[in-house]
């Protein structure tokens, strides 16, 4: 599970969507909480990249 950002244009969610289009993540489920909770399947490296995105 990856937590999104509290920003209006969530950079974490945007990156997840880009990774999904390129095939780096799959089985994406976004829970409409604040911030969003994103459940997905990905490699350890991809998850670490998502966790390193700055959040406000």
C-alpha distance matrix in Angstrom:
0.0 3.8 6.6 9.7 13.2 15.9 18.2 20.0 19.3 15.6 15.7 12.0 12.1 15.4 14.4 11.7 14.7 17.0 15.1 14.9 18.7 19.5 17.7 15.3 12.2 12.6 11.6 9.9 9.5 9.7 10.3 13.3 12.8 14.0 12.2 10.2 6.6 5.5 4.6 6.7 9.0 10.6 12.8 12.2 14.2 12.4 9.0 11.5 13.2 10.4 9.8 13.6 14.2 16.2 15.2 17.9
3.8 0.0 3.8 6.4 9.8 12.9 15.0 17.0 16.1 12.3 12.2 8.5 9.3 12.5 11.5 9.5 12.8 14.9 13.5 14.0 17.5 18.3 17.3 14.7 12.1 13.3 13.0 10.5 10.4 9.6 10.6 12.8 12.2 12.4 10.1 8.5 5.9 5.0 6.4 8.0 10.5 11.1 13.1 12.3 13.3 11.1 7.9 9.8 10.7 7.5 6.9 10.6 10.7 12.6 11.6 14.4
6.6 3.8 0.0 3.8 6.7 9.4 11.9 14.2 14.0 10.3 11.0 7.9 8.9 12.4 12.3 11.0 13.9 16.2 15.6 16.3 19.5 20.6 20.1 17.7 15.2 16.3 15.8 12.8 11.9 9.8 9.9 11.2 9.7 9.1 6.6 6.0 4.8 6.2 8.9 11.2 14.1 14.8 16.7 15.7 16.4 14.2 11.1 12.3 12.7 9.2 8.1 11.1 10.4 11.2 9.2 11.4
9.7 6.4 3.8 0.0 3.8 6.8 8.6 10.6 10.2 6.6 7.8 5.4 6.2 9.5 10.2 9.7 12.1 14.4 14.6 15.4 18.1 19.5 19.7 17.6 15.4 16.7 16.5 13.1 12.3 9.5 10.1 10.4 9.4 8.1 5.3 5.0 6.0 7.0 10.6 12.5 15.6 16.0 18.2 17.6 17.6 14.9 12.6 13.7 13.0 9.3 9.2 11.3 9.3 9.9 7.5 9.5
13.2 9.8 6.7 3.8 0.0 3.8 5.3 8.2 8.5 5.4 7.0 6.4 8.0 10.4 11.5 12.1 14.1 16.0 16.8 18.0 20.3 21.7 22.3 20.3 18.5 20.1 20.1 16.5 15.8 12.7 12.9 12.2 10.8 8.3 5.6 7.2 9.3 10.8 14.3 16.2 19.2 19.2 21.1 20.2 19.7 17.2 15.2 15.5 14.4 11.1 10.7 11.7 9.0 8.2 5.0 6.0
15.9 12.9 9.4 6.8 3.8 0.0 3.8 6.6 8.5 6.9 9.5 9.9 10.7 12.9 14.7 15.3 16.8 18.9 20.1 21.0 23.1 24.8 25.6 23.8 21.9 23.1 22.8 19.1 17.8 14.3 13.7 12.1 10.2 6.8 5.2 8.1 11.1 13.2 16.9 19.2 22.4 22.8 24.8 23.9 23.5 21.0 18.9 19.2 18.2 14.9 14.3 15.1 12.4 10.8 7.2 5.8
18.2 15.0 11.9 8.6 5.3 3.8 0.0 3.8 5.5 5.2 7.8 9.6 10.4 11.4 13.6 15.0 16.0 17.6 19.4 20.6 22.1 23.9 25.2 23.6 22.1 23.6 23.7 20.0 19.1 15.6 15.8 14.0 12.9 9.9 8.4 10.4 13.5 15.0 18.7 20.5 23.6 23.6 25.6 25.0 24.1 21.4 19.8 20.1 18.4 15.3 15.5 15.6 12.3 10.6 7.8 6.4
20.0 17.0 14.2 10.6 8.2 6.6 3.8 0.0 3.8 5.8 9.0 11.2 10.7 11.2 14.3 15.6 15.6 17.5 19.8 20.5 21.6 23.8 25.3 24.3 22.7 23.9 23.8 20.0 19.0 15.4 15.7 13.4 13.1 10.7 9.9 11.1 14.7 15.9 19.6 21.3 24.6 24.9 27.2 27.1 26.2 23.1 21.9 22.6 20.6 17.5 18.2 18.6 15.1 13.9 11.4 10.2
19.3 16.1 14.0 10.2 8.5 8.5 5.5 3.8 0.0 3.8 6.2 9.0 8.4 7.9 11.1 12.8 12.6 14.0 16.6 17.5 18.2 20.3 22.1 21.3 20.1 21.5 21.9 18.2 17.8 14.7 15.9 14.2 14.6 12.7 11.4 11.6 14.7 15.0 18.6 19.7 22.6 22.6 24.8 25.0 23.8 20.6 19.9 20.7 18.3 15.4 16.8 17.0 13.3 12.9 11.2 11.2
15.6 12.3 10.3 6.6 5.4 6.9 5.2 5.8 3.8 0.0 3.8 5.5 5.4 6.2 8.8 10.1 10.8 12.5 14.4 15.5 16.9 18.7 20.1 18.8 17.3 18.9 19.3 15.6 15.3 12.3 13.6 12.6 12.7 10.9 8.9 8.9 11.5 11.7 15.3 16.5 19.4 19.3 21.5 21.5 20.5 17.4 16.3 17.2 15.1 12.0 13.2 13.8 10.4 10.4 8.6 9.5
15.7 12.2 11.0 7.8 7.0 9.5 7.8 9.0 6.2 3.8 0.0 3.8 5.5 5.0 6.1 8.6 9.9 10.5 12.2 14.1 15.4 16.5 18.2 16.5 15.8 18.0 19.1 15.7 16.3 13.9 15.9 15.6 15.7 14.0 11.6 11.4 13.1 12.5 15.7 16.1 18.5 17.7 19.4 19.3 17.8 14.8 14.3 14.8 12.2 9.5 11.3 11.2 7.6 8.4 8.1 10.1
12.0 8.5 7.9 5.4 6.4 9.9 9.6 11.2 9.0 5.5 3.8 0.0 3.8 5.4 5.2 6.2 8.7 9.9 10.5 12.2 14.4 15.4 16.3 14.3 13.0 15.2 16.1 12.8 13.5 11.5 13.5 14.0 14.1 13.0 10.3 9.4 10.2 9.2 12.2 12.6 15.0 14.4 16.2 16.1 15.1 12.0 10.9 11.9 9.9 6.5 8.4 9.4 6.5 8.4 8.0 10.8
12.1 9.3 8.9 6.2 8.0 10.7 10.4 10.7 8.4 5.4 5.5 3.8 0.0 3.8 5.4 5.0 6.2 8.6 9.8 10.4 12.4 14.3 15.1 13.8 12.0 13.4 14.0 10.4 10.8 8.7 11.2 11.7 12.7 12.3 10.2 8.2 9.3 7.8 10.9 11.4 14.3 14.3 16.9 17.5 16.9 13.4 12.5 14.4 12.5 9.1 11.4 13.0 10.3 12.1 11.2 13.3
15.4 12.5 12.4 9.5 10.4 12.9 11.4 11.2 7.9 6.2 5.0 5.4 3.8 0.0 3.8 5.5 5.2 6.3 8.7 9.9 10.8 12.6 14.3 13.5 12.6 14.4 15.7 12.4 13.5 11.8 14.6 14.8 16.1 15.5 13.4 11.8 13.1 11.3 14.1 13.8 16.1 15.6 17.8 18.8 17.5 13.9 14.0 15.6 13.0 10.3 13.2 13.9 10.9 12.8 12.7 14.8
14.4 11.5 12.3 10.2 11.5 14.7 13.6 14.3 11.1 8.8 6.1 5.2 5.4 3.8 0.0 3.8 5.4 5.0 6.1 8.4 9.8 10.6 12.1 10.6 10.3 12.9 14.9 12.1 14.0 13.0 16.0 17.0 18.0 17.4 15.0 13.3 13.7 11.4 13.5 12.5 14.1 12.8 14.6 15.4 13.8 10.3 11.0 12.4 9.5 7.4 10.8 11.4 9.0 11.9 12.7 15.5
11.7 9.5 11.0 9.7 12.1 15.3 15.0 15.6 12.8 10.1 8.6 6.2 5.0 5.5 3.8 0.0 3.8 5.4 5.0 6.0 8.7 9.9 10.3 8.8 7.3 9.4 11.1 8.3 10.5 10.1 13.4 15.0 16.3 16.6 14.3 11.9 11.5 8.5 10.1 8.9 10.7 10.1 12.7 13.9 13.2 9.5 9.6 12.1 10.2 7.6 10.9 12.6 10.9 13.9 14.1 17.1
14.7 12.8 13.9 12.1 14.1 16.8 16.0 15.6 12.6 10.8 9.9 8.7 6.2 5.2 5.4 3.8 0.0 3.8 5.5 5.0 6.3 8.7 9.8 9.8 8.6 9.8 11.4 8.7 10.9 10.5 14.1 15.3 17.3 17.8 16.0 13.3 13.5 10.6 12.1 10.9 12.7 12.5 15.3 17.1 16.3 12.5 13.2 15.7 13.6 11.2 14.6 16.1 14.0 16.7 16.7 19.2
17.0 14.9 16.2 14.4 16.0 18.9 17.6 17.5 14.0 12.5 10.5 9.9 8.6 6.3 5.0 5.4 3.8 0.0 3.8 5.4 5.2 6.4 8.7 8.7 9.0 11.2 13.7 11.7 14.3 14.2 17.8 18.9 20.7 20.9 18.8 16.5 16.6 13.7 15.0 13.1 14.1 12.9 15.0 16.9 15.3 11.7 13.4 15.4 12.7 11.3 15.0 15.8 13.8 16.8 17.6 20.3
15.1 13.5 15.6 14.6 16.8 20.1 19.4 19.8 16.6 14.4 12.2 10.5 9.8 8.7 6.1 5.0 5.5 3.8 0.0 3.8 5.5 5.1 6.1 5.0 5.7 8.6 11.7 10.3 13.5 14.2 17.8 19.6 21.2 21.6 19.4 16.9 16.2 12.8 13.3 10.8 11.0 9.4 11.2 13.4 12.1 8.5 10.5 12.9 10.6 9.7 13.5 14.6 13.5 17.0 18.1 21.2
14.9 14.0 16.3 15.4 18.0 21.0 20.6 20.5 17.5 15.5 14.1 12.2 10.4 9.9 8.4 6.0 5.0 5.4 3.8 0.0 3.8 5.4 5.0 5.8 4.8 6.0 8.8 7.8 11.2 12.5 16.3 18.3 20.4 21.5 19.6 16.6 15.7 12.1 12.1 9.5 9.9 9.5 12.2 14.9 14.5 10.9 12.3 15.3 13.7 12.2 15.7 17.5 16.4 19.7 20.2 23.1
18.7 17.5 19.5 18.1 20.3 23.1 22.1 21.6 18.2 16.9 15.4 14.4 12.4 10.8 9.8 8.7 6.3 5.2 5.5 3.8 0.0 3.8 5.5 7.7 8.2 9.1 11.9 11.1 14.2 15.3 19.1 20.7 23.1 24.0 22.2 19.3 18.9 15.5 15.8 13.2 13.5 12.8 15.1 18.0 17.0 13.6 15.5 18.2 16.1 15.0 18.7 20.0 18.5 21.7 22.3 25.1
19.5 18.3 20.6 19.5 21.7 24.8 23.9 23.8 20.3 18.7 16.5 15.4 14.3 12.6 10.6 9.9 8.7 6.4 5.1 5.4 3.8 0.0 3.8 5.7 7.9 9.9 13.3 13.1 16.6 17.8 21.6 23.5 25.5 26.2 24.1 21.4 20.7 17.2 17.2 14.1 13.5 11.9 13.3 16.3 14.9 11.9 14.6 16.9 14.8 14.6 18.3 19.2 18.2 21.7 23.0 26.0
17.7 17.3 20.1 19.7 22.3 25.6 25.2 25.3 22.1 20.1 18.2 16.3 15.1 14.3 12.1 10.3 9.8 8.7 6.1 5.0 5.5 3.8 0.0 3.8 5.5 6.9 10.5 11.2 15.0 16.9 20.6 23.0 25.0 26.1 24.2 21.2 19.8 16.1 15.3 11.9 10.6 9.2 11.0 14.4 13.8 11.0 13.4 16.2 14.9 14.6 18.0 19.6 19.1 22.8 23.8 27.0
15.3 14.7 17.7 17.6 20.3 23.8 23.6 24.3 21.3 18.8 16.5 14.3 13.8 13.5 10.6 8.8 9.8 8.7 5.0 5.8 7.7 5.7 3.8 0.0 3.8 7.0 10.7 10.9 14.6 16.3 19.8 22.3 23.9 24.7 22.4 19.8 18.2 14.5 13.7 10.3 8.8 6.3 7.6 10.7 10.0 7.2 9.8 12.5 11.3 11.4 14.7 16.2 16.2 20.0 21.3 24.7
12.2 12.1 15.2 15.4 18.5 21.9 22.1 22.7 20.1 17.3 15.8 13.0 12.0 12.6 10.3 7.3 8.6 9.0 5.7 4.8 8.2 7.9 5.5 3.8 0.0 3.8 7.1 7.3 10.9 12.9 16.3 19.1 20.7 21.8 19.8 16.9 15.0 11.2 10.1 6.6 5.7 4.7 7.7 10.7 11.0 7.8 8.9 12.4 11.8 10.8 13.8 16.0 15.9 19.5 20.2 23.4
12.6 13.3 16.3 16.7 20.1 23.1 23.6 23.9 21.5 18.9 18.0 15.2 13.4 14.4 12.9 9.4 9.8 11.2 8.6 6.0 9.1 9.9 6.9 7.0 3.8 0.0 3.8 5.4 9.1 11.9 15.3 18.3 20.3 22.1 20.5 17.1 15.0 11.3 9.4 6.0 5.3 6.6 10.1 13.2 14.2 11.3 11.7 15.4 15.3 13.8 16.5 19.2 19.0 22.3 22.5 25.5
11.6 13.0 15.8 16.5 20.1 22.8 23.7 23.8 21.9 19.3 19.1 16.1 14.0 15.7 14.9 11.1 11.4 13.7 11.7 8.8 11.9 13.3 10.5 10.7 7.1 3.8 0.0 3.8 6.5 10.0 12.9 16.2 18.3 20.6 19.4 15.8 13.5 10.1 7.6 5.2 5.8 8.8 12.5 15.1 16.7 13.9 13.4 17.2 17.5 15.5 17.6 20.7 20.5 23.5 23.0 25.8
9.9 10.5 12.8 13.1 16.5 19.1 20.0 20.0 18.2 15.6 15.7 12.8 10.4 12.4 12.1 8.3 8.7 11.7 10.3 7.8 11.1 13.1 11.2 10.9 7.3 5.4 3.8 0.0 3.8 6.6 9.9 12.9 15.1 17.2 15.9 12.3 10.4 6.9 5.7 4.4 7.1 9.5 13.3 15.4 16.6 13.3 12.5 16.1 16.0 13.3 15.5 18.6 17.8 20.5 19.8 22.4
9.5 10.4 11.9 12.3 15.8 17.8 19.1 19.0 17.8 15.3 16.3 13.5 10.8 13.5 14.0 10.5 10.9 14.3 13.5 11.2 14.2 16.6 15.0 14.6 10.9 9.1 6.5 3.8 0.0 3.8 6.5 9.7 12.0 14.6 13.9 10.1 8.3 5.8 5.1 6.4 9.7 12.6 16.3 17.8 19.3 16.1 14.6 18.0 18.1 15.0 16.5 19.8 18.8 21.0 19.6 21.7
9.7 9.6 9.8 9.5 12.7 14.3 15.6 15.4 14.7 12.3 13.9 11.5 8.7 11.8 13.0 10.1 10.5 14.2 14.2 12.5 15.3 17.8 16.9 16.3 12.9 11.9 10.0 6.6 3.8 0.0 3.8 6.3 8.7 11.1 10.4 6.7 5.9 4.6 6.4 8.6 12.3 14.7 18.1 19.1 20.2 17.0 15.1 18.1 17.9 14.4 15.6 18.7 17.2 18.9 17.0 18.6
10.3 10.6 9.9 10.1 12.9 13.7 15.8 15.7 15.9 13.6 15.9 13.5 11.2 14.6 16.0 13.4 14.1 17.8 17.8 16.3 19.1 21.6 20.6 19.8 16.3 15.3 12.9 9.9 6.5 3.8 0.0 3.8 5.7 8.9 9.1 5.8 5.2 6.3 8.0 11.2 14.9 17.5 20.8 21.3 22.7 19.7 17.4 20.0 20.2 16.6 17.1 20.2 18.8 19.9 17.5 18.5
13.3 12.8 11.2 10.4 12.2 12.1 14.0 13.4 14.2 12.6 15.6 14.0 11.7 14.8 17.0 15.0 15.3 18.9 19.6 18.3 20.7 23.5 23.0 22.3 19.1 18.3 16.2 12.9 9.7 6.3 3.8 0.0 3.8 6.8 7.9 5.5 7.1 9.0 11.5 14.6 18.3 20.6 23.8 24.3 25.3 22.2 19.9 22.3 22.1 18.3 18.7 21.4 19.6 20.0 17.1 17.5
12.8 12.2 9.7 9.4 10.8 10.2 12.9 13.1 14.6 12.7 15.7 14.1 12.7 16.1 18.0 16.3 17.3 20.7 21.2 20.4 23.1 25.5 25.0 23.9 20.7 20.3 18.3 15.1 12.0 8.7 5.7 3.8 0.0 3.8 5.5 4.7 6.5 9.7 12.4 15.8 19.5 21.5 24.4 24.3 25.3 22.6 19.9 21.7 21.8 18.1 17.7 20.4 18.7 18.6 15.4 15.4
14.0 12.4 9.1 8.1 8.3 6.8 9.9 10.7 12.7 10.9 14.0 13.0 12.3 15.5 17.4 16.6 17.8 20.9 21.6 21.5 24.0 26.2 26.1 24.7 21.8 22.1 20.6 17.2 14.6 11.1 8.9 6.8 3.8 0.0 2.9 5.0 7.8 11.1 14.3 17.5 21.1 22.6 25.2 24.7 25.3 22.6 20.0 21.2 21.0 17.4 16.7 18.8 16.9 16.2 12.6 12.1
12.2 10.1 6.6 5.3 5.6 5.2 8.4 9.9 11.4 8.9 11.6 10.3 10.2 13.4 15.0 14.3 16.0 18.8 19.4 19.6 22.2 24.1 24.2 22.4 19.8 20.5 19.4 15.9 13.9 10.4 9.1 7.9 5.5 2.9 0.0 3.8 6.5 9.5 13.0 15.9 19.4 20.5 22.8 22.2 22.6 20.0 17.4 18.5 18.2 14.6 13.9 15.9 14.0 13.4 10.0 10.0
10.2 8.5 6.0 5.0 7.2 8.1 10.4 11.1 11.6 8.9 11.4 9.4 8.2 11.8 13.3 11.9 13.3 16.5 16.9 16.6 19.3 21.4 21.2 19.8 16.9 17.1 15.8 12.3 10.1 6.7 5.8 5.5 4.7 5.0 3.8 0.0 3.8 6.3 9.8 12.7 16.4 17.8 20.6 20.5 21.1 18.2 15.7 17.6 17.3 13.5 13.6 16.1 14.3 14.7 11.9 12.8
6.6 5.9 4.8 6.0 9.3 11.1 13.5 14.7 14.7 11.5 13.1 10.2 9.3 13.1 13.7 11.5 13.5 16.6 16.2 15.7 18.9 20.7 19.8 18.2 15.0 15.0 13.5 10.4 8.3 5.9 5.2 7.1 6.5 7.8 6.5 3.8 0.0 3.8 6.6 9.9 13.4 15.2 18.0 17.8 19.0 16.3 13.5 15.7 16.1 12.4 12.3 15.5 14.5 15.5 13.2 14.8
5.5 5.0 6.2 7.0 10.8 13.2 15.0 15.9 15.0 11.7 12.5 9.2 7.8 11.3 11.4 8.5 10.6 13.7 12.8 12.1 15.5 17.2 16.1 14.5 11.2 11.3 10.1 6.9 5.8 4.6 6.3 9.0 9.7 11.1 9.5 6.3 3.8 0.0 3.8 6.4 10.0 11.8 14.9 15.3 16.4 13.5 11.1 13.9 14.1 10.6 11.4 14.7 13.8 15.7 14.2 16.5
4.6 6.4 8.9 10.6 14.3 16.9 18.7 19.6 18.6 15.3 15.7 12.2 10.9 14.1 13.5 10.1 12.1 15.0 13.3 12.1 15.8 17.2 15.3 13.7 10.1 9.4 7.6 5.7 5.1 6.4 8.0 11.5 12.4 14.3 13.0 9.8 6.6 3.8 0.0 3.8 7.3 9.9 13.1 13.8 15.7 13.1 10.7 14.0 14.9 11.9 12.7 16.3 16.2 18.5 17.3 19.8
6.7 8.0 11.2 12.5 16.2 19.2 20.5 21.3 19.7 16.5 16.1 12.6 11.4 13.8 12.5 8.9 10.9 13.1 10.8 9.5 13.2 14.1 11.9 10.3 6.6 6.0 5.2 4.4 6.4 8.6 11.2 14.6 15.8 17.5 15.9 12.7 9.9 6.4 3.8 0.0 3.8 6.5 10.0 11.5 13.3 10.6 9.0 12.7 13.5 11.2 12.7 16.1 16.2 19.1 18.7 21.6
9.0 10.5 14.1 15.6 19.2 22.4 23.6 24.6 22.6 19.4 18.5 15.0 14.3 16.1 14.1 10.7 12.7 14.1 11.0 9.9 13.5 13.5 10.6 8.8 5.7 5.3 5.8 7.1 9.7 12.3 14.9 18.3 19.5 21.1 19.4 16.4 13.4 10.0 7.3 3.8 0.0 3.8 7.2 9.4 11.6 9.5 8.6 12.4 13.5 12.1 13.8 16.9 17.6 20.9 21.0 24.2
10.6 11.1 14.8 16.0 19.2 22.8 23.6 24.9 22.6 19.3 17.7 14.4 14.3 15.6 12.8 10.1 12.5 12.9 9.4 9.5 12.8 11.9 9.2 6.3 4.7 6.6 8.8 9.5 12.6 14.7 17.5 20.6 21.5 22.6 20.5 17.8 15.2 11.8 9.9 6.5 3.8 0.0 3.8 6.5 8.1 6.1 6.4 9.8 10.7 10.3 12.3 14.9 15.9 19.4 20.3 23.8
12.8 13.1 16.7 18.2 21.1 24.8 25.6 27.2 24.8 21.5 19.4 16.2 16.9 17.8 14.6 12.7 15.3 15.0 11.2 12.2 15.1 13.3 11.0 7.6 7.7 10.1 12.5 13.3 16.3 18.1 20.8 23.8 24.4 25.2 22.8 20.6 18.0 14.9 13.1 10.0 7.2 3.8 0.0 3.8 5.4 5.3 6.3 8.7 10.0 10.9 12.5 14.5 16.2 19.9 21.2 24.9
12.2 12.3 15.7 17.6 20.2 23.9 25.0 27.1 25.0 21.5 19.3 16.1 17.5 18.8 15.4 13.9 17.1 16.9 13.4 14.9 18.0 16.3 14.4 10.7 10.7 13.2 15.1 15.4 17.8 19.1 21.3 24.3 24.3 24.7 22.2 20.5 17.8 15.3 13.8 11.5 9.4 6.5 3.8 0.0 3.8 5.5 5.2 6.1 8.6 10.0 10.5 12.4 14.8 18.2 19.7 23.4
14.2 13.3 16.4 17.6 19.7 23.5 24.1 26.2 23.8 20.5 17.8 15.1 16.9 17.5 13.8 13.2 16.3 15.3 12.1 14.5 17.0 14.9 13.8 10.0 11.0 14.2 16.7 16.6 19.3 20.2 22.7 25.3 25.3 25.3 22.6 21.1 19.0 16.4 15.7 13.3 11.6 8.1 5.4 3.8 0.0 3.8 5.5 5.1 6.2 8.8 9.9 10.7 13.0 16.5 18.7 22.5
12.4 11.1 14.2 14.9 17.2 21.0 21.4 23.1 20.6 17.4 14.8 12.0 13.4 13.9 10.3 9.5 12.5 11.7 8.5 10.9 13.6 11.9 11.0 7.2 7.8 11.3 13.9 13.3 16.1 17.0 19.7 22.2 22.6 22.6 20.0 18.2 16.3 13.5 13.1 10.6 9.5 6.1 5.3 5.5 3.8 0.0 3.8 5.4 5.0 6.3 8.7 10.0 11.4 15.1 16.9 20.6
9.0 7.9 11.1 12.6 15.2 18.9 19.8 21.9 19.9 16.3 14.3 10.9 12.5 14.0 11.0 9.6 13.2 13.4 10.5 12.3 15.5 14.6 13.4 9.8 8.9 11.7 13.4 12.5 14.6 15.1 17.4 19.9 19.9 20.0 17.4 15.7 13.5 11.1 10.7 9.0 8.6 6.4 6.3 5.2 5.5 3.8 0.0 3.8 5.4 5.1 6.2 8.7 10.4 13.8 15.0 18.7
11.5 9.8 12.3 13.7 15.5 19.2 20.1 22.6 20.7 17.2 14.8 11.9 14.4 15.6 12.4 12.1 15.7 15.4 12.9 15.3 18.2 16.9 16.2 12.5 12.4 15.4 17.2 16.1 18.0 18.1 20.0 22.3 21.7 21.2 18.5 17.6 15.7 13.9 14.0 12.7 12.4 9.8 8.7 6.1 5.1 5.4 3.8 0.0 3.8 5.4 5.0 6.3 9.1 12.2 14.1 17.9
13.2 10.7 12.7 13.0 14.4 18.2 18.4 20.6 18.3 15.1 12.2 9.9 12.5 13.0 9.5 10.2 13.6 12.7 10.6 13.7 16.1 14.8 14.9 11.3 11.8 15.3 17.5 16.0 18.1 17.9 20.2 22.1 21.8 21.0 18.2 17.3 16.1 14.1 14.9 13.5 13.5 10.7 10.0 8.6 6.2 5.0 5.4 3.8 0.0 3.8 5.5 5.3 6.9 10.5 12.9 16.7
10.4 7.5 9.2 9.3 11.1 14.9 15.3 17.5 15.4 12.0 9.5 6.5 9.1 10.3 7.4 7.6 11.2 11.3 9.7 12.2 15.0 14.6 14.6 11.4 10.8 13.8 15.5 13.3 15.0 14.4 16.6 18.3 18.1 17.4 14.6 13.5 12.4 10.6 11.9 11.2 12.1 10.3 10.9 10.0 8.8 6.3 5.1 5.4 3.8 0.0 3.8 5.4 5.6 9.2 10.6 14.3
9.8 6.9 8.1 9.2 10.7 14.3 15.5 18.2 16.8 13.2 11.3 8.4 11.4 13.2 10.8 10.9 14.6 15.0 13.5 15.7 18.7 18.3 18.0 14.7 13.8 16.5 17.6 15.5 16.5 15.6 17.1 18.7 17.7 16.7 13.9 13.6 12.3 11.4 12.7 12.7 13.8 12.3 12.5 10.5 9.9 8.7 6.2 5.0 5.5 3.8 0.0 3.8 5.6 8.2 9.3 13.0
13.6 10.6 11.1 11.3 11.7 15.1 15.6 18.6 17.0 13.8 11.2 9.4 13.0 13.9 11.4 12.6 16.1 15.8 14.6 17.5 20.0 19.2 19.6 16.2 16.0 19.2 20.7 18.6 19.8 18.7 20.2 21.4 20.4 18.8 15.9 16.1 15.5 14.7 16.3 16.1 16.9 14.9 14.5 12.4 10.7 10.0 8.7 6.3 5.3 5.4 3.8 0.0 3.8 6.2 8.8 12.4
14.2 10.7 10.4 9.3 9.0 12.4 12.3 15.1 13.3 10.4 7.6 6.5 10.3 10.9 9.0 10.9 14.0 13.8 13.5 16.4 18.5 18.2 19.1 16.2 15.9 19.0 20.5 17.8 18.8 17.2 18.8 19.6 18.7 16.9 14.0 14.3 14.5 13.8 16.2 16.2 17.6 15.9 16.2 14.8 13.0 11.4 10.4 9.1 6.9 5.6 5.6 3.8 0.0 3.8 6.4 10.0
16.2 12.6 11.2 9.9 8.2 10.8 10.6 13.9 12.9 10.4 8.4 8.4 12.1 12.8 11.9 13.9 16.7 16.8 17.0 19.7 21.7 21.7 22.8 20.0 19.5 22.3 23.5 20.5 21.0 18.9 19.9 20.0 18.6 16.2 13.4 14.7 15.5 15.7 18.5 19.1 20.9 19.4 19.9 18.2 16.5 15.1 13.8 12.2 10.5 9.2 8.2 6.2 3.8 0.0 3.8 6.9
15.2 11.6 9.2 7.5 5.0 7.2 7.8 11.4 11.2 8.6 8.1 8.0 11.2 12.7 12.7 14.1 16.7 17.6 18.1 20.2 22.3 23.0 23.8 21.3 20.2 22.5 23.0 19.8 19.6 17.0 17.5 17.1 15.4 12.6 10.0 11.9 13.2 14.2 17.3 18.7 21.0 20.3 21.2 19.7 18.7 16.9 15.0 14.1 12.9 10.6 9.3 8.8 6.4 3.8 0.0 3.8
17.9 14.4 11.4 9.5 6.0 5.8 6.4 10.2 11.2 9.5 10.1 10.8 13.3 14.8 15.5 17.1 19.2 20.3 21.2 23.1 25.1 26.0 27.0 24.7 23.4 25.5 25.8 22.4 21.7 18.6 18.5 17.5 15.4 12.1 10.0 12.8 14.8 16.5 19.8 21.6 24.2 23.8 24.9 23.4 22.5 20.6 18.7 17.9 16.7 14.3 13.0 12.4 10.0 6.9 3.8 0.0
